[in-house]
Amino acid sequence: MKTLIHKTGYTFQLADSIGEFVADWDSIQPSSLLLSSEYLLAIERYAPANVSFKYVLVKDLYGLAAAFYFQLLPFNAAERLKISGNHQDSLSSCLYRHVKKLIASQVDFQTLVCGNLLATGPYAFKCRSSCDVLDIQQMLDQLLKAMFDEPELIHRASVCLLKELPFESSFQSSKDLPLSFMHPFRVQPSMVVHLRPNWTTLAHYMEDLQSKYRLRLRKAMDASAPLHHVELDLEKIRAHEESIYEFYKRTADQSDFNLVNLNPRYFSGLKSMLGNKFRLFGFFNHDELVAFYTFLYDGSDLVGHFLGTSAAVNGQYQLYLNMLIQFIQHGIAGRYQRVLLARTAIEIKSSVGAVPEEMVCYIAHRNRIYNRWVPNLLEFLKPQKHFTLRSPFKEA
């Protein structure tokens, strides 16, 4: 059902399903596959538990100006944050962790997310070419205020999270500019492999590595040599769906912070709706699936998506490192410019040549008084993760 909200200079058209305005949504170009109606409809049909959606078209005096994508879900910090320690921690560290868990248990609210929790990157909005960053700030400022004024439209969500903008194209933060009520904060960087034009085969990529990194990759490839590496079509994905989901869930549960769990039929659903724009490969030990990885084709980018491994054999076959190698090999073979490897496992990703792209998120509470305390709470609860970046390529 569509809802119209009029604000100074803008009209906002809201819907609960992308199917209500596919043509208008897709008319805003250029656009990422991850902001296309076909991909968003796939997520909608195979949604994570307790996640619903809101789609917004923005019109101004010149016509259709922008589209914003929202996901709505409950958030409990105690359930979603992995607050752990070990028996060697000092008394003060144990006390700090206990207080952190206690406070986290009280952080429980409905959340409006502008962006996609199933992907890392700027997949919150798209706009016509004449709009600049400040125009988007103004639109989003007016839109969020309108939504906060009519909370029933957003399931009475009390917190809004905007995820993730590359630092160089992030919003300007100032009390005199739109969105001044939202608090910016940094998250772990997205890891990106920039593919060089002279790499036409994996061997060319390997030649540009320093010897110790090249040797490490060769050892990893030798370790996985007994396994069969094959692509799974829709029928095979469905046949192995239980194992695929089990491996995905194991990997996701190891993350320090995980907001959603995928629908168990997400992978077959995405394949059935996107076809060859979405690909899933598996490593098999004889007839047994032991690992999988997925990616999406998005213009000049190969976008690494979800992956997972069996706990029993991951180390034996160095599966994670082999999957990173495969991402790069697919990127080179397809003549892509970048391979996007998302967040987490930053050190090992940098060891294959990925470099960090700084990302900025924004957050605000609907209650102005509570909103003043958001930065302090965020700083207290966010996971502390330290990593070392590697530089595997030979010096030019």
LINJO-V992068 format. One record per pair of residues at least 6 apart in sequence whose C-alpha atoms are under 7 Angstrom apart, sorted by the first residue. I is the first residue (numbers start at 1). J is the second residue. D is the distance in whole Angstrom. If there is no record, write none. Layout:
BEGIN
I/J/D, I/J/D
END
This chain:
BEGIN
1/15/6, 1/16/7, 2/13/6, 2/14/5, 2/15/5, 3/13/6, 3/14/5, 3/15/7, 4/11/7, 4/12/6, 4/13/5, 4/14/6, 5/11/6, 5/12/5, 5/13/7, 6/12/6, 7/142/7, 9/60/6, 10/58/7, 10/59/6, 10/60/5, 11/58/6, 11/59/5, 11/60/6, 12/56/6, 12/57/6, 12/58/5, 12/59/7, 13/56/5, 13/57/5, 13/58/7, 14/54/7, 14/55/6, 14/56/5, 14/57/7, 15/54/6, 15/55/5, 15/56/7, 16/53/6, 16/54/5, 16/55/6, 17/53/7, 17/54/7, 17/55/7, 18/37/6, 18/41/6, 18/55/6, 22/37/6, 25/67/7, 26/36/6, 26/37/7, 28/127/6, 28/128/6, 29/128/7, 31/126/7, 32/298/6, 33/39/7, 33/298/5, 34/123/7, 35/123/6, 39/274/7, 42/269/7, 42/270/6, 42/273/6, 46/263/6, 46/265/7, 46/266/5, 46/269/6, 47/263/6, 48/260/6, 48/261/6, 48/262/5, 48/263/5, 49/263/7, 50/73/6, 51/71/7, 51/72/6, 51/73/5, 52/71/6, 52/72/5, 52/73/7, 53/70/6, 53/71/5, 53/72/6, 54/69/6, 54/70/5, 54/71/6, 55/68/6, 55/69/5, 55/70/6, 56/67/6, 56/68/5, 56/69/7, 57/66/6, 57/67/5, 57/68/7, 58/64/6, 58/65/6, 58/66/5, 58/67/6, 59/65/5, 65/127/6, 65/128/6, 66/126/6, 66/127/4, 66/128/6, 67/125/5, 67/126/5, 67/127/6, 68/124/6, 68/125/4, 68/126/7, 69/114/6, 69/115/6, 69/124/5, 69/125/6, 70/112/7, 70/113/5, 70/114/4, 70/115/6, 71/112/6, 71/113/5, 71/114/7, 72/111/6, 72/112/5, 72/113/6, 73/110/6, 73/111/5, 73/112/7, 74/109/6, 74/110/4, 74/111/6, 75/108/6, 75/109/5, 75/110/6, 75/111/6, 76/107/6, 76/108/4, 76/109/7, 77/104/5, 77/105/6, 77/107/6, 77/108/7, 78/101/6, 78/104/5, 78/105/5, 80/257/6, 80/258/6, 80/259/6, 81/256/6, 81/257/5, 82/256/5, 82/257/6, 83/101/7, 100/381/7, 109/158/7, 110/157/5, 110/158/6, 110/159/7, 111/157/5, 111/158/6, 111/159/5, 111/160/6, 112/157/6, 112/159/6, 112/160/5, 112/161/6, 113/160/6, 113/161/5, 113/162/6, 114/124/5, 114/161/6, 114/162/5, 114/163/6, 115/123/5, 115/124/4, 115/162/6, 115/163/5, 116/123/6, 116/124/7, 120/342/5, 121/164/5, 121/165/7, 122/163/7, 122/164/5, 122/165/5, 124/163/7, 133/171/7, 137/171/7, 137/178/6, 137/179/6, 138/178/5, 141/178/6, 141/179/5, 147/153/7, 147/154/7, 148/366/6, 151/157/7, 158/365/6, 158/366/5, 159/364/6, 159/365/4, 159/366/6, 160/363/6, 160/364/5, 160/365/6, 161/362/6, 161/363/5, 161/364/7, 162/361/6, 162/362/5, 162/363/6, 163/361/5, 163/362/7, 164/359/6, 164/360/5, 164/361/5, 165/359/5, 165/360/5, 165/361/6, 166/357/7, 166/358/6, 166/359/5, 166/360/6, 167/358/5, 167/359/5, 167/360/6, 170/360/7, 173/180/6, 174/180/6, 181/364/7, 182/362/6, 182/363/5, 182/364/5, 183/362/5, 183/363/5, 183/364/6, 183/375/7, 184/360/7, 184/361/6, 184/362/4, 184/363/7, 185/360/6, 185/361/5, 185/362/6, 186/359/6, 186/360/5, 186/361/6, 187/359/6, 187/360/6, 188/343/6, 189/343/6, 189/356/5, 189/357/5, 189/358/5, 189/359/6, 190/341/7, 190/342/5, 190/343/5, 190/356/6, 190/357/5, 190/358/7, 190/359/7, 191/340/6, 191/341/5, 191/342/5, 191/343/6, 191/346/7, 191/354/5, 191/355/5, 191/356/5, 191/357/6, 192/338/7, 192/339/6, 192/340/5, 192/341/6, 192/354/5, 192/355/5, 192/356/6, 192/357/7, 193/338/6, 193/339/5, 193/340/7, 193/353/6, 193/354/4, 193/355/6, 194/337/6, 194/338/5, 194/339/7, 195/332/7, 195/337/5, 195/338/6, 199/205/6, 199/332/7, 200/332/6, 200/333/7, 201/332/6, 201/333/7, 202/329/6, 206/214/6, 208/393/6, 208/394/6, 209/392/6, 209/393/4, 209/394/6, 210/392/6, 210/393/5, 210/394/5, 213/392/6, 220/318/6, 220/321/7, 220/322/6, 221/322/6, 223/317/5, 223/318/7, 224/317/5, 224/318/7, 227/283/6, 227/284/5, 227/285/5, 228/283/6, 228/284/5, 228/285/7, 229/282/6, 229/283/5, 229/284/6, 230/281/6, 230/282/6, 230/283/7, 231/280/6, 231/281/4, 231/282/6, 232/280/6, 232/281/6, 232/282/7, 234/268/6, 234/271/6, 234/272/7, 237/268/6, 238/268/6, 244/292/7, 245/264/6, 247/308/4, 247/309/5, 247/310/6, 248/307/6, 248/308/4, 251/308/6, 252/258/7, 256/383/7, 271/278/6, 277/296/6, 277/297/5, 278/295/6, 278/296/5, 278/297/7, 279/294/6, 279/295/6, 279/296/7, 280/292/7, 280/293/6, 280/294/4, 280/295/7, 281/292/6, 281/293/6, 281/294/6, 282/289/7, 282/291/6, 282/292/4, 282/293/7, 283/289/6, 283/290/6, 283/291/5, 283/292/6, 284/290/6, 290/309/6, 290/310/5, 291/308/6, 291/309/4, 291/310/6, 292/307/6, 292/308/6, 292/309/7, 293/306/6, 293/307/4, 293/308/7, 293/323/7, 294/304/6, 294/305/5, 294/306/6, 294/307/6, 295/302/7, 295/303/5, 295/304/4, 295/305/5, 296/302/6, 296/303/5, 296/304/7, 296/305/7, 297/303/6, 300/336/5, 300/337/5, 300/338/7, 301/336/6, 301/337/6, 301/338/5, 301/339/6, 301/340/7, 302/331/6, 302/336/7, 302/338/6, 302/339/5, 302/340/6, 303/339/6, 303/340/5, 303/341/7, 304/340/6, 304/341/5, 328/339/7, 331/339/6, 346/387/7, 347/387/6, 347/388/6, 347/389/5, 347/390/7, 350/389/6, 350/390/5, 350/391/7, 351/390/5, 351/391/7, 351/392/6, 352/392/7, 353/391/7, 353/392/6, 353/393/7, 364/371/6, 365/371/5
END
